[in-house]
Amino acid sequence: MIPTVLYEEPAKGRDLRRLAGAVLTQAISDLRGGMPRRRREAAEWIFQGNSGVITFDTCCAYLNRDPDRVRDKIAQSFGPPRNIVQAFAEASSRAA
């Protein structure tokens, strides 16, 4: 038997914006104070291109934000992207 959920309408734009906002908020939270592995993964997701099922650029698009401007704001808060990714990669390798 097929669940009736499959027959419901696709998510509305508001739902996608809420999801995008939650994903972006979680990444920033992980970058700010997560475990070393999560900090590194968040930094890579934000600063090193479009990886994953839901990309950073996709989240920004749903939120009507310019990805480069958002990255710049994050970099202003946490330091240059290279330093962030490198520092988290080094911390992760030491912790392993």
Backbone as JSON Lines, residues from 0, in Angstrom:
{"i":0,"aa":"M","n":[0.84,-1.18,0.0],"ca":[0.0,0.0,0.0],"c":[0.89,1.25,0.0]}
{"i":1,"aa":"I","n":[0.57,2.24,-0.81],"ca":[1.34,3.48,-0.92],"c":[0.77,4.5,0.05]}
{"i":2,"aa":"P","n":[1.64,5.1,0.88],"ca":[1.16,6.12,1.83],"c":[0.52,7.29,1.09]}
{"i":3,"aa":"T","n":[-0.49,7.87,1.69],"ca":[-1.18,8.99,1.06],"c":[-0.32,10.24,0.99]}
{"i":4,"aa":"V","n":[0.75,10.29,1.76],"ca":[1.64,11.45,1.75],"c":[2.19,11.69,0.33]}
{"i":5,"aa":"L","n":[2.39,10.62,-0.43],"ca":[2.93,10.76,-1.77],"c":[1.99,11.53,-2.69]}
{"i":6,"aa":"Y","n":[0.73,11.59,-2.35],"ca":[-0.24,12.25,-3.2],"c":[-0.51,13.69,-2.81]}
{"i":7,"aa":"E","n":[0.1,14.16,-1.75],"ca":[-0.1,15.54,-1.32],"c":[0.67,16.49,-2.24]}
{"i":8,"aa":"E","n":[0.27,17.75,-2.24],"ca":[0.93,18.76,-3.07],"c":[2.39,18.93,-2.64]}
{"i":9,"aa":"P","n":[3.24,19.3,-3.6],"ca":[4.64,19.59,-3.24],"c":[4.72,20.76,-2.27]}
{"i":10,"aa":"A","n":[5.84,20.84,-1.6],"ca":[6.04,21.92,-0.63],"c":[5.87,23.27,-1.29]}
{"i":11,"aa":"K","n":[5.29,24.18,-0.58],"ca":[5.1,25.54,-1.06],"c":[6.41,26.33,-0.9]}
{"i":12,"aa":"G","n":[6.49,27.48,-1.57],"ca":[7.68,28.31,-1.5],"c":[8.06,28.68,-0.09]}
{"i":13,"aa":"R","n":[7.05,28.96,0.75],"ca":[7.33,29.33,2.14],"c":[8.04,28.19,2.87]}
{"i":14,"aa":"D","n":[7.61,26.97,2.62],"ca":[8.22,25.82,3.27],"c":[9.68,25.65,2.83]}
{"i":15,"aa":"L","n":[9.94,25.89,1.55],"ca":[11.31,25.79,1.06],"c":[12.2,26.88,1.65]}
{"i":16,"aa":"R","n":[11.65,28.07,1.8],"ca":[12.41,29.16,2.44],"c":[12.72,28.83,3.9]}
{"i":17,"aa":"R","n":[11.75,28.25,4.58],"ca":[11.98,27.87,5.98],"c":[13.06,26.8,6.08]}
{"i":18,"aa":"L","n":[13.01,25.82,5.18],"ca":[14.03,24.77,5.17],"c":[15.4,25.37,4.86]}
{"i":19,"aa":"A","n":[15.48,26.22,3.84],"ca":[16.75,26.85,3.48],"c":[17.29,27.68,4.65]}
{"i":20,"aa":"G","n":[16.43,28.41,5.31],"ca":[16.85,29.2,6.46],"c":[17.36,28.33,7.59]}
{"i":21,"aa":"A","n":[16.69,27.21,7.83],"ca":[17.11,26.29,8.89],"c":[18.46,25.66,8.57]}
{"i":22,"aa":"V","n":[18.67,25.27,7.32],"ca":[19.95,24.66,6.92],"c":[21.08,25.68,7.06]}
{"i":23,"aa":"L","n":[20.85,26.9,6.59],"ca":[21.87,27.94,6.69],"c":[22.15,28.3,8.15]}
{"i":24,"aa":"T","n":[21.11,28.4,8.94],"ca":[21.27,28.7,10.37],"c":[22.08,27.61,11.06]}
{"i":25,"aa":"Q","n":[21.8,26.36,10.74],"ca":[22.54,25.24,11.35],"c":[24.01,25.29,10.95]}
{"i":26,"aa":"A","n":[24.29,25.59,9.69],"ca":[25.69,25.67,9.24],"c":[26.43,26.77,9.99]}
{"i":27,"aa":"I","n":[25.81,27.92,10.15],"ca":[26.46,29.02,10.88],"c":[26.63,28.65,12.35]}
{"i":28,"aa":"S","n":[25.65,27.99,12.92],"ca":[25.76,27.54,14.31],"c":[26.9,26.54,14.47]}
{"i":29,"aa":"D","n":[27.02,25.6,13.53],"ca":[28.12,24.63,13.57],"c":[29.46,25.33,13.4]}
{"i":30,"aa":"L","n":[29.51,26.31,12.52],"ca":[30.74,27.07,12.3],"c":[31.15,27.81,13.56]}
{"i":31,"aa":"R","n":[30.16,28.31,14.28],"ca":[30.41,29.11,15.48],"c":[30.88,28.26,16.66]}
{"i":32,"aa":"G","n":[30.28,27.09,16.86],"ca":[30.64,26.38,18.08],"c":[30.38,24.89,18.07]}
{"i":33,"aa":"G","n":[30.34,24.3,16.9],"ca":[30.1,22.87,16.83],"c":[31.37,22.07,17.12]}
{"i":34,"aa":"M","n":[31.23,20.78,17.05],"ca":[32.38,19.9,17.18],"c":[33.34,20.2,16.02]}
{"i":35,"aa":"P","n":[34.63,19.92,16.18],"ca":[35.6,20.25,15.12],"c":[35.2,19.73,13.73]}
{"i":36,"aa":"R","n":[34.71,18.52,13.67],"ca":[34.32,17.97,12.36],"c":[33.16,18.76,11.76]}
{"i":37,"aa":"R","n":[32.18,19.1,12.59],"ca":[31.04,19.88,12.08],"c":[31.47,21.28,11.67]}
{"i":38,"aa":"R","n":[32.39,21.89,12.41],"ca":[32.89,23.22,12.03],"c":[33.57,23.16,10.67]}
{"i":39,"aa":"R","n":[34.4,22.15,10.47],"ca":[35.1,21.99,9.19],"c":[34.11,21.76,8.06]}
{"i":40,"aa":"E","n":[33.15,20.87,8.27],"ca":[32.16,20.59,7.23],"c":[31.33,21.82,6.9]}
{"i":41,"aa":"A","n":[30.96,22.6,7.91],"ca":[30.19,23.82,7.68],"c":[31.02,24.83,6.88]}
{"i":42,"aa":"A","n":[32.29,24.98,7.24],"ca":[33.16,25.91,6.52],"c":[33.33,25.48,5.07]}
{"i":43,"aa":"E","n":[33.52,24.2,4.85],"ca":[33.65,23.71,3.49],"c":[32.36,23.93,2.7]}
{"i":44,"aa":"W","n":[31.22,23.65,3.32],"ca":[29.93,23.82,2.64],"c":[29.72,25.28,2.24]}
{"i":45,"aa":"I","n":[30.07,26.19,3.13],"ca":[29.86,27.61,2.87],"c":[30.88,28.17,1.88]}
{"i":46,"aa":"F","n":[32.16,27.84,2.05],"ca":[33.22,28.53,1.32],"c":[33.82,27.76,0.15]}
{"i":47,"aa":"Q","n":[33.62,26.48,0.06],"ca":[34.3,25.72,-0.98],"c":[33.33,25.16,-2.03]}
{"i":48,"aa":"G","n":[32.49,25.99,-2.55],"ca":[31.65,25.57,-3.66],"c":[30.31,25.0,-3.25]}
{"i":49,"aa":"N","n":[29.71,24.36,-4.19],"ca":[28.37,23.85,-4.03],"c":[28.37,22.34,-3.92]}
{"i":50,"aa":"S","n":[28.5,21.87,-2.7],"ca":[28.48,20.43,-2.47],"c":[27.26,20.08,-1.64]}
{"i":51,"aa":"G","n":[26.88,18.84,-1.71],"ca":[25.76,18.37,-0.93],"c":[24.45,18.42,-1.7]}
{"i":52,"aa":"V","n":[23.43,17.83,-1.11],"ca":[22.11,17.79,-1.73],"c":[21.5,19.18,-1.77]}
{"i":53,"aa":"I","n":[21.59,19.88,-0.66],"ca":[21.12,21.26,-0.59],"c":[22.37,22.12,-0.5]}
{"i":54,"aa":"T","n":[22.63,22.9,-1.53],"ca":[23.86,23.68,-1.57],"c":[23.68,25.03,-0.88]}
{"i":55,"aa":"F","n":[24.79,25.63,-0.55],"ca":[24.79,26.97,0.04],"c":[24.13,27.96,-0.9]}
{"i":56,"aa":"D","n":[24.48,27.89,-2.19],"ca":[23.9,28.81,-3.17],"c":[22.39,28.61,-3.29]}
{"i":57,"aa":"T","n":[21.93,27.37,-3.21],"ca":[20.5,27.09,-3.28],"c":[19.78,27.7,-2.09]}
{"i":58,"aa":"C","n":[20.35,27.53,-0.92],"ca":[19.74,28.12,0.29],"c":[19.64,29.64,0.14]}
{"i":59,"aa":"C","n":[20.7,30.26,-0.34],"ca":[20.69,31.71,-0.52],"c":[19.65,32.12,-1.56]}
{"i":60,"aa":"A","n":[19.51,31.35,-2.62],"ca":[18.54,31.66,-3.66],"c":[17.11,31.63,-3.1]}
{"i":61,"aa":"Y","n":[16.79,30.61,-2.31],"ca":[15.46,30.53,-1.72],"c":[15.19,31.67,-0.75]}
{"i":62,"aa":"L","n":[16.26,32.2,-0.16],"ca":[16.13,33.29,0.79],"c":[16.31,34.67,0.13]}
{"i":63,"aa":"N","n":[16.43,34.67,-1.2],"ca":[16.62,35.9,-1.97],"c":[17.85,36.68,-1.49]}
{"i":64,"aa":"R","n":[18.93,35.96,-1.27],"ca":[20.19,36.58,-0.82],"c":[21.29,36.23,-1.82]}
{"i":65,"aa":"D","n":[22.22,37.15,-1.99],"ca":[23.38,36.93,-2.86],"c":[24.38,36.06,-2.09]}
{"i":66,"aa":"P","n":[24.73,34.87,-2.61],"ca":[25.64,33.97,-1.89],"c":[26.99,34.61,-1.57]}
{"i":67,"aa":"D","n":[27.52,35.4,-2.51],"ca":[28.82,36.03,-2.26],"c":[28.75,37.05,-1.12]}
{"i":68,"aa":"R","n":[27.68,37.8,-1.06],"ca":[27.52,38.77,0.04],"c":[27.35,38.06,1.38]}
{"i":69,"aa":"V","n":[26.61,36.95,1.38],"ca":[26.44,36.19,2.63],"c":[27.77,35.61,3.07]}
{"i":70,"aa":"R","n":[28.53,35.06,2.11],"ca":[29.87,34.53,2.44],"c":[30.76,35.64,3.01]}
{"i":71,"aa":"D","n":[30.7,36.82,2.4],"ca":[31.5,37.94,2.89],"c":[31.14,38.3,4.33]}
{"i":72,"aa":"K","n":[29.85,38.33,4.62],"ca":[29.4,38.64,5.99],"c":[29.89,37.58,6.98]}
{"i":73,"aa":"I","n":[29.81,36.32,6.57],"ca":[30.29,35.23,7.44],"c":[31.79,35.36,7.64]}
{"i":74,"aa":"A","n":[32.52,35.66,6.56],"ca":[33.97,35.81,6.66],"c":[34.34,36.97,7.57]}
{"i":75,"aa":"Q","n":[33.56,38.06,7.53],"ca":[33.81,39.19,8.42],"c":[33.66,38.79,9.88]}
{"i":76,"aa":"S","n":[32.74,37.87,10.13],"ca":[32.51,37.42,11.51],"c":[33.53,36.4,11.98]}
{"i":77,"aa":"F","n":[33.99,35.54,11.06],"ca":[34.84,34.42,11.46],"c":[36.26,34.49,10.93]}
{"i":78,"aa":"G","n":[36.56,35.43,10.04],"ca":[37.89,35.52,9.44],"c":[37.86,35.06,7.99]}
{"i":79,"aa":"P","n":[38.97,35.25,7.28],"ca":[39.02,34.88,5.87],"c":[38.72,33.38,5.66]}
{"i":80,"aa":"P","n":[38.06,33.03,4.56],"ca":[37.68,31.65,4.32],"c":[38.82,30.65,4.38]}
{"i":81,"aa":"R","n":[39.96,31.0,3.78],"ca":[41.08,30.06,3.81],"c":[41.49,29.74,5.24]}
{"i":82,"aa":"N","n":[41.56,30.76,6.05],"ca":[41.95,30.55,7.45],"c":[40.93,29.68,8.18]}
{"i":83,"aa":"I","n":[39.66,29.89,7.89],"ca":[38.62,29.1,8.55],"c":[38.76,27.64,8.17]}
{"i":84,"aa":"V","n":[38.79,27.35,6.88],"ca":[38.87,25.97,6.41],"c":[40.16,25.32,6.88]}
{"i":85,"aa":"Q","n":[41.27,26.03,6.75],"ca":[42.56,25.48,7.17],"c":[42.59,25.22,8.67]}
{"i":86,"aa":"A","n":[42.12,26.16,9.45],"ca":[42.14,26.0,10.91],"c":[41.27,24.81,11.33]}
{"i":87,"aa":"F","n":[40.09,24.66,10.73],"ca":[39.24,23.55,11.09],"c":[39.8,22.23,10.62]}
{"i":88,"aa":"A","n":[40.46,22.22,9.46],"ca":[41.07,20.99,8.97],"c":[42.21,20.55,9.89]}
{"i":89,"aa":"E","n":[43.02,21.53,10.34],"ca":[44.1,21.21,11.25],"c":[43.58,20.72,12.59]}
{"i":90,"aa":"A","n":[42.55,21.36,13.1],"ca":[41.98,20.94,14.38],"c":[41.39,19.54,14.28]}
{"i":91,"aa":"S","n":[40.78,19.23,13.15],"ca":[40.18,17.91,12.97],"c":[41.25,16.85,12.9]}
{"i":92,"aa":"S","n":[42.37,17.14,12.21],"ca":[43.43,16.15,12.09],"c":[44.11,15.91,13.44]}
{"i":93,"aa":"R","n":[44.19,16.94,14.26],"ca":[44.78,16.76,15.6],"c":[43.85,15.94,16.5]}
{"i":94,"aa":"A","n":[42.54,16.15,16.35],"ca":[41.57,15.46,17.19],"c":[41.44,13.99,16.82]}
{"i":95,"aa":"A","n":[41.79,13.65,15.58],"ca":[41.63,12.26,15.11],"c":[42.7,11.35,15.61]}
